[in-house]
Amino acid sequence: MIIRVERGKKKTRRRRKKRFHIGFTNLLALLIMAFLCAGLLGGFYLALKSIEYQYMGALACYTAVFAPMGTAASIVLNSIVHKSDHENTGADGEGIKFAAAKAAGFVENDFEESPQI
């Protein structure tokens, strides 16, 4: 019985799993939305405490902090939607599906080989 020992054989390297990468705009939107949710929960807590202690005044300082955050959220979310619109349009300004149909000559592909349902 012969036992062979092979040396010098390179080990295959394991591939690293790609990390999930979120873009800056999407990360900004998530952080702003999380901050707004925390503010909403804090607002409910303050409302419960003001009812408990029968406080009749305004919570102006709380409103002044979270009103600009709502404006920032609307601006960031609007820019995300428009970024997606610009990424999904062709050179002539039409959508990707329209450009694909235009390239196919606006003909629907009917497959006659497939059975009728």
Secondary structure, DSSP 4 states (H G I P E B T S, - for coil): -------SPPPPPPPPPPPP---HHHHHHHHHHHHHHHHHHHHHHHHHHHHHTT--S--HHHHHHHHHHHHHHHHHHHHHHHHHHHHTB-TTS-BHHHHHHHHTTS-----SSSPP-
